[in-house]
Amino acid sequence: MNADVGCTNDVHYNGSSGCMDVTSDGPWHGIGLDALAFRVLEYLVGRSAADSATVATAVGASRDEVDTALRSLEDALLVIPVPGRPPRWKAGPPRASLGSLLARRRAELARAERYMEQLHDIYDAAAGPQHLLEVIEDAEEVSARYAHLHKASTQEILHLAKPPYVTGASDDSGQEGATRPEFRAGIRLRSVYDAEGFTDTVSLETALRGSEDGGELRLSSRLPVKLVLFDRTTALLPLHEDRPSAGSLVVRSPALVGALVALFETIWKHAVPVSLASRDDWPAPRRSRDATRIDDRTQAILDLMATGMKDDAIARVLDVSRRTVQKHVSEAGAVLGARTRFQIALRAAERGWLKLEPPALDSDA
């Protein structure tokens, strides 16, 4: 570590400065010590010892602030006082001292998890089996519950979206009046939109935001239900399929949630991937069974056409003109020797150009 470098509040570790990431979202956040304490510790680990005045100058903090930080580090067994005038401080071996602190934190978390289970048992006994299926009819409460479940998720959110869509401000749950929570890094978001309803500006912009935030988007035809799954433990779906703003059902039953997850995974497996965040970055060309190459844009158009999407919707999704879509479909038909969209789908599937089964297309299209 560079002995002449003092690290600031927002510095991240790098080889040139020797500063570790001690920001609020850094690797040591949540260990129980603030950022200044770790800046002080970082300074001391590269030196045999230093007095508080020297440390204060190096880290750019007041003497009182550094004294407080040193006391907290001493309490955590991370630094050791060295007798003398003025008194000096030295860091303990990080692997031993920080390792001991982390072990204590893990033990505390284990105790907290046991207590959580005890509280949940009490909750189960008081609420009874009805809490496994909860009906919420107030739109504002639905919005608040969605935001809470979204914020509490730590692993993944799975989403099936289909019409009718409610008007007004909406989130990924499709509930009226809901405010879309900020997408957090580390949470995997997978969404499948119904191709037949993926034609309006609101649904397109909602999907586009999710894709830009790092979410994965696919399209499928005739989705059976609107649905949001949080960490595979809780599901949120509308009470009435034709009136999504008329309330929601919160499902916590492990058996029912497991079945809904299986439904989502089956739909996801057969849905068509779409990247709306970078519609100019077309997928790499794929070879058909007879080694004939297919144009990248034509491939994307055929994939969407196989979901049942009409030309106008395909044009909107791929950010091209309707005429461009028709031109590529016509050229694909000429190559395949097919006249109707259904024939194109059948013959494209035979050549391995489509991921979905041809019946997803309307035969009279």
C-alpha positions as MATLAB code, in Angstrom:
seq = 'MNADVGCTNDVHYNGSSGCMDVTSDGPWHGIGLDALAFRVLEYLVGRSAADSATVATAVGASRDEVDTALRSLEDALLVIPVPGRPPRWKAGPPRASLGSLLARRRAELARAERYMEQLHDIYDAAAGPQHLLEVIEDAEEVSARYAHLHKASTQEILHLAKPPYVTGASDDSGQEGATRPEFRAGIRLRSVYDAEGFTDTVSLETALRGSEDGGELRLSSRLPVKLVLFDRTTALLPLHEDRPSAGSLVVRSPALVGALVALFETIWKHAVPVSLASRDDWPAPRRSRDATRIDDRTQAILDLMATGMKDDAIARVLDVSRRTVQKHVSEAGAVLGARTRFQIALRAAERGWLKLEPPALDSDA';
ca = [
       0.000    0.000    0.000;
       1.251    3.500   -0.787;
       2.205    5.022    2.560;
       1.801    8.601    1.331;
      -1.728    8.347    0.065;
      -4.727    9.363    2.154;
      -8.109    8.033    1.015;
     -11.224   10.136    0.767;
     -14.788    9.224    1.643;
     -15.770    8.056   -1.803;
     -12.538    6.419   -2.958;
     -12.680    2.821   -4.180;
      -9.791    0.404   -3.948;
      -7.328    0.451   -6.828;
      -3.747   -0.571   -7.289;
      -2.379    2.957   -7.666;
      -3.911    4.554   -4.576;
      -4.111    1.466   -2.389;
      -7.509    2.617   -1.156;
     -10.218    0.055   -0.434;
     -13.904    0.601   -1.121;
     -15.413    1.969    2.069;
     -18.444    3.684    0.611;
     -21.921    2.897    1.921;
     -22.309    0.195   -0.720;
     -18.766   -1.137   -0.427;
     -17.746   -4.632    0.684;
     -17.550   -3.652    4.363;
     -20.908   -1.932    4.579;
     -23.001   -3.486    7.322;
     -20.099   -4.778    9.390;
     -20.909   -2.269   12.120;
     -18.237    0.376   11.560;
     -18.634    3.603    9.616;
     -16.655    4.698    6.572;
     -14.299    6.962    8.553;
     -13.331    4.104   10.867;
     -12.345    2.012    7.873;
     -10.406    4.893    6.350;
      -8.474    5.110    9.594;
      -7.961    1.340    9.644;
      -6.834    1.395    6.019;
      -4.253    4.038    6.857;
      -2.920    2.147    9.868;
      -2.566   -1.278    8.252;
       0.226    0.076    6.044;
       2.248    1.534    8.930;
       3.896    0.280   12.071;
       2.045    2.865   14.197;
       0.800    6.462   14.099;
      -0.612    9.034   16.513;
      -4.124   10.389   16.099;
      -2.964   13.797   14.821;
      -1.016   12.157   11.990;
      -3.970    9.937   11.155;
      -6.361   12.928   11.149;
      -4.172   14.777    8.649;
      -3.836   11.716    6.430;
      -7.566   10.894    6.229;
      -8.758   14.504    6.085;
     -10.862   14.442    9.267;
     -10.827   16.337   12.551;
      -8.874   15.109   15.565;
     -12.080   14.492   17.534;
     -13.601   12.463   14.683;
     -10.462   10.355   14.404;
     -10.323    9.794   18.176;
     -13.915    8.532   18.055;
     -13.083    6.280   15.120;
     -10.011    4.897   16.913;
     -12.070    4.072   20.004;
     -14.611    2.208   17.869;
     -11.807    0.291   16.174;
     -10.298   -0.563   19.558;
     -13.667   -1.795   20.811;
     -13.879   -3.997   17.722;
     -10.367   -5.351   18.438;
      -9.098   -4.015   15.100;
      -6.440   -1.599   16.453;
      -4.138   -1.669   19.459;
      -2.901    1.347   21.508;
       0.869    1.759   21.735;
       2.076    3.428   24.979;
       4.165    6.554   24.645;
       3.963   10.305   24.237;
       1.966   11.027   22.233;
       0.020    7.730   22.312;
       0.103    5.882   19.025;
      -2.046    3.235   17.404;
      -1.312    0.182   15.300;
      -3.578   -2.149   13.362;
      -3.918   -5.772   14.261;
      -3.370   -8.449   11.577;
      -6.458   -7.949    9.344;
      -7.012  -11.632    8.681;
      -7.201  -12.368   12.397;
      -8.877   -9.174   13.646;
     -11.384   -8.684   10.817;
     -11.934  -12.425   10.641;
     -12.877  -12.418   14.320;
     -15.263   -9.504   13.772;
     -16.891  -11.230   10.802;
     -17.287  -14.425   12.830;
     -19.077  -12.475   15.558;
     -21.340  -10.876   12.968;
     -22.166  -14.278   11.482;
     -23.050  -15.582   14.943;
     -25.308  -12.564   15.508;
     -27.007  -13.137   12.158;
     -27.529  -16.802   13.000;
     -29.216  -15.794   16.253;
     -31.338  -13.259   14.386;
     -32.404  -15.929   11.863;
     -33.450  -18.279   14.685;
     -35.435  -15.451   16.259;
     -37.012  -14.693   12.865;
     -38.229  -18.287   12.632;
     -39.710  -18.045   16.122;
     -41.521  -14.831   15.181;
     -42.796  -16.452   11.983;
     -44.168  -19.407   13.939;
     -46.025  -16.948   16.165;
     -47.306  -15.122   13.083;
     -48.495  -18.364   11.486;
     -50.329  -19.376   14.638;
     -52.046  -16.001   14.956;
     -52.892  -15.489   11.279;
     -53.956  -19.030   10.501;
     -53.926  -20.563    7.026;
     -55.781  -17.590    5.530;
     -52.565  -15.541    5.339;
     -51.369  -17.932    2.628;
     -54.000  -16.405    0.320;
     -54.717  -12.726    0.910;
     -57.254  -10.631   -1.004;
     -56.488   -6.922   -1.461;
     -59.238   -4.855   -3.083;
     -57.954   -1.315   -2.484;
     -55.838   -0.055   -5.397;
     -53.560    2.043   -3.191;
     -52.925   -0.898   -0.881;
     -52.090   -3.064   -3.896;
     -49.581   -0.452   -5.038;
     -48.017   -0.248   -1.579;
     -47.837   -4.033   -1.261;
     -46.186   -4.386   -4.670;
     -43.589   -1.757   -3.754;
     -42.918   -3.523   -0.447;
     -42.509   -6.940   -2.060;
     -40.268   -5.460   -4.759;
     -38.047   -3.745   -2.196;
     -37.886   -6.846    0.011;
     -36.795   -9.097   -2.865;
     -33.162  -10.185   -2.720;
     -32.792  -12.630   -5.619;
     -35.229  -12.378   -8.521;
     -38.551  -11.042   -9.764;
     -40.511  -12.930  -12.424;
     -43.217  -11.159  -14.388;
     -45.961  -12.121  -16.846;
     -47.678   -9.119  -18.459;
     -50.779   -9.258  -20.633;
     -53.743   -7.016  -21.492;
     -55.961   -5.446  -20.423;
     -53.518   -2.880  -19.089;
     -54.803   -0.299  -16.649;
     -54.540    3.381  -17.480;
     -52.579    5.936  -15.532;
     -49.346    5.455  -13.633;
     -48.490    1.814  -13.466;
     -45.662   -0.478  -12.529;
     -44.594   -3.876  -13.732;
     -47.467   -5.482  -11.838;
     -49.985   -3.728  -14.091;
     -51.821   -2.302  -11.109;
     -53.435    1.090  -11.389;
     -51.888    3.895   -9.392;
     -48.781    1.899   -8.532;
     -45.385    3.540   -8.553;
     -42.656    1.546  -10.190;
     -39.889    0.984   -7.612;
     -36.286    1.592   -8.551;
     -34.615   -1.477   -9.989;
     -31.804   -2.653   -7.713;
     -28.556   -4.228   -8.837;
     -28.191   -7.865   -7.931;
     -31.874   -8.667   -8.467;
     -32.560  -10.712  -11.606;
     -35.662   -9.437  -13.415;
     -37.268  -11.621  -16.092;
     -40.407  -10.483  -17.901;
     -42.596  -12.141  -20.520;
     -45.036   -9.872  -22.347;
     -48.045  -11.067  -24.287;
     -47.269  -10.485  -27.959;
     -50.869   -9.681  -28.893;
     -51.056   -6.910  -26.299;
     -47.576   -5.558  -26.894;
     -48.776   -2.836  -29.214;
     -49.390    0.277  -27.105;
     -46.875    2.920  -26.053;
     -47.320    2.341  -22.306;
     -46.486   -1.376  -22.397;
     -43.571   -0.790  -24.761;
     -42.071    1.963  -22.589;
     -42.547   -0.114  -19.422;
     -40.763   -3.076  -20.978;
     -38.072   -0.781  -22.359;
     -37.356    0.635  -18.887;
     -37.041   -2.853  -17.434;
     -34.693   -3.923  -20.217;
     -32.538   -0.824  -19.772;
     -32.330   -1.536  -16.023;
     -30.777   -4.905  -16.731;
     -33.936   -6.975  -16.944;
     -34.429   -9.782  -19.450;
     -37.426   -9.544  -21.789;
     -39.225  -12.150  -23.866;
     -42.452  -12.267  -25.846;
     -45.020  -15.055  -26.024;
     -48.509  -15.497  -27.385;
     -51.674  -15.917  -25.330;
     -50.292  -15.682  -21.807;
     -52.708  -17.383  -19.387;
     -52.466  -14.859  -16.528;
     -50.939  -11.594  -15.299;
     -48.449  -12.457  -12.591;
     -45.498  -11.208  -10.546;
     -43.363  -13.593   -8.456;
     -40.985  -12.334   -5.778;
     -38.036  -14.533   -4.766;
     -40.181  -17.613   -5.499;
     -41.909  -17.142   -2.142;
     -44.755  -14.711   -2.908;
     -46.977  -14.189   -5.938;
     -49.156  -11.217   -6.858;
     -51.900  -11.591   -9.474;
     -55.169   -9.776  -10.261;
     -58.440  -10.953   -8.744;
     -60.253  -10.496  -12.050;
     -58.517  -11.210  -15.351;
     -60.616   -8.672  -17.250;
     -60.380   -5.983  -14.519;
     -56.773   -5.857  -13.265;
     -57.383   -2.640  -11.313;
     -60.159   -4.247   -9.232;
     -57.831   -5.822   -6.666;
     -55.124   -8.430   -6.321;
     -54.477  -11.787   -4.739;
     -51.314  -12.256   -2.670;
     -50.236  -15.903   -2.642;
     -47.754  -17.252   -0.096;
     -48.717  -20.915   -0.171;
     -45.485  -22.788   -1.036;
     -47.408  -25.323   -3.133;
     -49.263  -22.684   -5.168;
     -46.212  -20.443   -5.556;
     -44.201  -23.446   -6.720;
     -46.831  -24.219   -9.351;
     -46.832  -20.599  -10.551;
     -43.037  -20.613  -10.782;
     -43.197  -23.790  -12.870;
     -45.775  -22.119  -15.129;
     -43.529  -19.086  -15.574;
     -40.462  -21.199  -16.360;
     -42.355  -23.179  -18.987;
     -43.561  -19.983  -20.663;
     -40.105  -18.417  -20.406;
     -38.460  -21.424  -22.032;
     -40.614  -21.151  -25.163;
     -40.812  -17.344  -25.359;
     -38.826  -15.243  -27.850;
     -35.952  -13.157  -26.417;
     -36.077   -9.458  -27.278;
     -33.516   -6.789  -26.446;
     -35.258   -3.421  -26.532;
     -32.394   -1.645  -24.817;
     -30.200   -2.069  -27.896;
     -32.457   -2.636  -30.848;
     -29.641   -1.753  -33.236;
     -27.591   -4.692  -31.941;
     -29.139   -7.505  -33.890;
     -28.577  -11.124  -32.887;
     -25.815  -13.006  -34.671;
     -26.959  -14.813  -37.823;
     -27.982  -18.426  -37.356;
     -27.591  -21.142  -39.952;
     -30.550  -23.199  -41.054;
     -30.431  -26.939  -41.488;
     -29.480  -26.619  -45.150;
     -26.714  -24.129  -44.266;
     -28.586  -21.160  -45.816;
     -27.863  -17.991  -43.872;
     -30.720  -15.815  -42.656;
     -30.444  -12.053  -42.410;
     -30.135  -10.778  -38.826;
     -33.086   -8.418  -39.056;
     -35.213  -10.991  -40.850;
     -34.400  -13.436  -38.035;
     -35.629  -10.939  -35.427;
     -38.793  -10.253  -37.427;
     -39.554  -13.952  -37.878;
     -39.032  -14.605  -34.163;
     -41.567  -11.906  -33.269;
     -43.950  -12.935  -36.048;
     -43.932  -16.457  -34.596;
     -45.396  -15.078  -31.354;
     -48.475  -13.885  -33.259;
     -47.476  -10.224  -33.419;
     -48.830   -8.135  -36.281;
     -46.665   -6.000  -38.541;
     -47.389   -2.731  -36.731;
     -46.397   -4.225  -33.369;
     -43.222   -5.785  -34.774;
     -42.255   -2.453  -36.310;
     -42.783   -0.685  -32.979;
     -40.765   -3.231  -31.011;
     -37.832   -3.277  -33.441;
     -38.002    0.470  -34.107;
     -38.357    0.055  -37.870;
     -41.078    0.960  -40.345;
     -44.054   -1.279  -41.111;
     -42.894   -1.357  -44.715;
     -39.494   -2.706  -43.613;
     -41.198   -5.519  -41.712;
     -43.350   -6.430  -44.709;
     -40.318   -6.343  -47.013;
     -38.379   -8.815  -44.844;
     -41.406  -11.100  -44.432;
     -41.935  -11.048  -48.203;
     -38.282  -11.829  -48.887;
     -38.366  -14.690  -46.366;
     -41.460  -16.046  -48.107;
     -39.694  -15.935  -51.466;
     -36.665  -17.793  -50.106;
     -38.887  -20.390  -48.451;
     -41.312  -20.714  -51.352;
     -44.231  -19.720  -49.102;
     -47.070  -17.268  -49.731;
     -48.859  -16.909  -46.372;
     -47.427  -16.082  -42.962;
     -48.518  -19.488  -41.717;
     -46.627  -21.220  -44.538;
     -43.595  -19.047  -43.808;
     -43.717  -20.117  -40.160;
     -44.029  -23.788  -41.036;
     -41.148  -23.783  -43.484;
     -38.977  -21.541  -41.322;
     -39.515  -23.990  -38.453;
     -38.535  -26.880  -40.722;
     -35.252  -25.109  -41.465;
     -34.619  -24.420  -37.783;
     -35.161  -20.666  -38.040;
     -37.843  -20.420  -35.338;
     -37.757  -21.156  -31.629;
     -41.534  -21.292  -31.209;
     -43.961  -23.796  -32.630;
     -45.644  -22.573  -35.865;
     -49.219  -22.839  -34.453;
     -48.515  -19.648  -32.508;
     -49.377  -17.891  -35.794;
     -52.897  -17.238  -37.005;
     -53.489  -19.400  -40.067;
     -55.475  -16.665  -41.796;
     -52.884  -13.966  -41.300;
];
